[in-house]
Amino acid sequence: MTQKFFSNKVMAGQHGKGVYHYINLPKKLSDEFFMVYQDRRRGFRSLKIKATIGDSSWQTSLFLLDENYFLLLNGKVRQAEKITSGQTIKVGVEVL
């Protein structure tokens, strides 16, 4: 699969005392992944991917919430790419 790119706003959520950051895939791309990669879904209907933001690339998973995939952004990537909540960023996603 080739890498698909999208841009969206970084969101922040809270779980207990911790804060997490994530970015939603656009609905059209999320629906495409849901339909095309049914055979690659793992636990909780997640998809194993390679994500790229700026100079940072890593393997992770997309997760479904309310029928839409989202990508969690770890602290190392946020620091390296100087990402903050509310910022619009460009993300590359390749399903593995």
Stockholm file with secondary structure:
# STOCKHOLM 1.0

chainA/1-96         MTQKFFSNKVMAGQHGKGVYHYINLPKKLSDEFFMVYQDRRRGFRSLKIKATIGDSSWQTSLFLLDENYFLLLNGKVRQAEKITSGQTIKVGVEVL
#=GR chainA/1-96 SS CCCEEEEEEEEEEEETTEEEEEEECCHHHHHHHHHHTGGGCCGGGCEEEEEEETTEEEEEEEEEETTEEEEEECHHHHHHTTCCTTCEEEEEEEEC
#=GC SS_cons        CCCEEEEEEEEEEEETTEEEEEEECCHHHHHHHHHHTGGGCCGGGCEEEEEEETTEEEEEEEEEETTEEEEEECHHHHHHTTCCTTCEEEEEEEEC
//
